[in-house]
Amino acid sequence: MDEDMQKLLDQMLPHPAYISNVSWDIVAHNKPQEEWFPWVPYEPNLMRWAFLYPEAREQLVNWKEDWARPFLAQLRVALGRHPDNEALRRLKEDILRGNPVARELWAEPETIIHPDGHVRRLRLPAHHDEEVSVKIMAMAPLRNMDLRFIVLLRTDV
């Protein structure tokens, strides 16, 4: 990630913010993102973490309906837009192979580009599992529209 984009991420303080690529690899993030999501250093792919790590179901409140279903709907759109993207195909295979709920949900035809503006709840492990409400703010840098610039704004403070 270039220096200017990292500076912009760092300007989002105190809000967690990250940039992910078309296959949901987190390619840059700010300090609050890592504090809220301590898995970032060992699993840089948001989707893999959400579906293949049991702690995701604890941290992402109402995991199946509010997180898993929309994530898979986004993955369908991404695969439709990038049918030859090997990383996306591998991501889908890993998720469906490793998570029976994902296999069940994949049969549904739902699609969503991104949950920009949606409000969701999550638990913060570094804050004694405090439950917070966040609004997902999503943007794409014009220099690379396949990147997602995401900021999580608390709505409960």
C-alpha positions as CSV (number, residue, x, y, z in Angstrom):
1,M,0.0,0.0,0.0
2,D,1.3,3.4,-0.8
3,E,2.4,5.9,1.9
4,D,-0.5,8.3,1.2
5,M,-3.2,5.7,1.6
6,Q,-1.6,4.6,4.9
7,K,-1.6,8.2,6.1
8,L,-5.3,8.5,5.2
9,L,-6.0,5.3,7.2
10,D,-4.1,6.7,10.2
11,Q,-6.2,9.9,10.0
12,M,-9.3,7.9,10.7
13,L,-8.4,7.6,14.4
14,P,-10.0,6.6,16.7
15,H,-12.0,4.6,14.2
16,P,-10.8,1.2,13.0
17,A,-10.1,1.4,9.2
18,Y,-8.6,-0.9,6.7
19,I,-8.1,-1.4,3.0
20,S,-8.8,-4.8,1.4
21,N,-8.3,-6.0,-2.1
22,V,-10.8,-7.8,-4.4
23,S,-10.3,-11.1,-2.5
24,W,-10.7,-9.5,1.0
25,D,-7.0,-9.6,1.9
26,I,-6.4,-6.7,4.3
27,V,-3.5,-4.9,2.6
28,A,-3.3,-2.0,5.0
29,H,-4.9,-1.0,8.3
30,N,-4.6,1.4,11.2
31,K,-3.8,0.7,14.9
32,P,-7.5,0.6,16.1
33,Q,-8.3,-2.1,13.5
34,E,-5.7,-4.4,15.0
35,E,-6.8,-3.6,18.5
36,W,-10.4,-4.4,17.7
37,F,-9.5,-7.4,15.5
38,P,-6.4,-9.1,16.9
39,W,-6.5,-11.8,14.2
40,V,-5.3,-9.4,11.5
41,P,-1.5,-10.2,12.0
42,Y,-2.1,-14.0,11.7
43,E,-5.0,-14.1,9.2
44,P,-5.0,-11.2,6.8
45,N,-8.0,-12.3,4.9
46,L,-11.3,-11.0,6.3
47,M,-13.5,-13.7,4.7
48,R,-11.3,-16.6,5.8
49,W,-11.3,-15.3,9.3
50,A,-15.0,-14.8,9.4
51,F,-15.8,-18.3,8.1
52,L,-12.9,-20.5,9.2
53,Y,-12.0,-19.3,12.7
54,P,-14.4,-20.1,15.6
55,E,-13.7,-16.8,17.4
56,A,-15.3,-14.9,14.5
57,R,-18.7,-16.3,15.5
58,E,-18.2,-14.9,18.9
59,Q,-16.9,-11.5,17.9
60,L,-19.4,-10.9,15.0
61,V,-22.7,-10.6,16.8
62,N,-25.6,-12.4,15.0
63,W,-22.9,-14.0,12.8
64,K,-25.1,-16.0,10.4
65,E,-27.6,-13.3,9.5
66,D,-25.7,-10.1,9.9
67,W,-22.2,-11.1,8.7
68,A,-22.0,-14.5,7.0
69,R,-25.0,-14.1,4.7
70,P,-23.9,-10.6,3.5
71,F,-20.3,-11.7,3.1
72,L,-21.3,-14.6,0.8
73,A,-23.6,-12.3,-1.1
74,Q,-20.6,-10.0,-1.7
75,L,-18.5,-12.9,-2.7
76,R,-21.0,-13.9,-5.4
77,V,-20.9,-10.4,-6.8
78,A,-17.0,-10.4,-6.8
79,L,-16.9,-13.8,-8.6
80,G,-19.3,-12.5,-11.2
81,R,-17.2,-9.4,-11.8
82,H,-13.9,-11.3,-11.8
83,P,-14.7,-14.9,-13.0
84,D,-11.0,-15.6,-13.8
85,N,-9.6,-14.4,-10.4
86,E,-7.9,-17.5,-8.9
87,A,-7.7,-15.9,-5.4
88,L,-11.5,-15.4,-5.4
89,R,-12.1,-19.0,-6.6
90,R,-9.8,-20.4,-4.0
91,L,-11.4,-18.2,-1.3
92,K,-14.9,-19.6,-2.2
93,E,-13.6,-23.2,-2.2
94,D,-11.9,-22.8,1.2
95,I,-14.9,-21.2,2.8
96,L,-17.4,-23.8,1.4
97,R,-15.1,-26.7,2.3
98,G,-14.4,-25.4,5.8
99,N,-17.8,-24.2,7.0
100,P,-21.1,-26.1,6.7
101,V,-23.2,-23.0,7.4
102,A,-21.5,-21.3,4.4
103,R,-22.4,-24.3,2.2
104,E,-26.0,-24.0,3.3
105,L,-26.1,-20.2,2.7
106,W,-24.3,-20.4,-0.7
107,A,-27.3,-22.2,-2.2
108,E,-29.3,-18.9,-1.8
109,P,-29.1,-16.5,-4.7
110,E,-28.6,-13.3,-2.7
111,T,-26.2,-10.7,-4.0
112,I,-24.9,-7.4,-2.5
113,I,-22.1,-5.2,-3.7
114,H,-21.2,-4.0,-0.2
115,P,-22.9,-3.2,3.0
116,D,-21.9,0.4,2.9
117,G,-23.9,2.3,5.6
118,H,-25.2,-0.9,7.3
119,V,-25.1,-1.0,11.1
120,R,-23.9,-4.2,12.8
121,R,-22.8,-5.3,16.2
122,L,-19.6,-6.9,17.3
123,R,-17.7,-7.8,20.5
124,L,-14.3,-6.3,21.3
125,P,-12.0,-9.0,22.8
126,A,-9.4,-6.3,23.9
127,H,-12.2,-4.5,25.8
128,H,-13.5,-7.5,27.9
129,D,-15.9,-8.5,25.1
130,E,-17.7,-5.1,25.2
131,E,-20.5,-5.2,22.6
132,V,-20.5,-2.2,20.2
133,S,-22.6,-1.1,17.3
134,V,-20.8,0.1,14.2
135,K,-21.8,1.7,10.9
136,I,-19.7,0.3,8.0
137,M,-18.5,3.1,5.8
138,A,-17.1,1.9,2.5
139,M,-15.2,3.7,-0.2
140,A,-13.1,2.8,-3.2
141,P,-9.9,4.8,-4.2
142,L,-10.4,6.0,-7.8
143,R,-6.8,4.9,-8.6
144,N,-7.9,1.3,-7.9
145,M,-11.6,0.6,-7.7
146,D,-11.0,-3.0,-6.7
147,L,-9.8,-1.8,-3.3
148,R,-12.2,-1.2,-0.5
149,F,-11.4,1.5,2.0
150,I,-13.5,0.6,5.1
151,V,-14.0,2.7,8.3
152,L,-16.1,1.4,11.2
153,L,-17.9,4.2,13.0
154,R,-19.3,3.5,16.4
155,T,-23.0,4.4,16.6
156,D,-23.5,3.7,20.3
157,V,-21.3,6.4,21.8
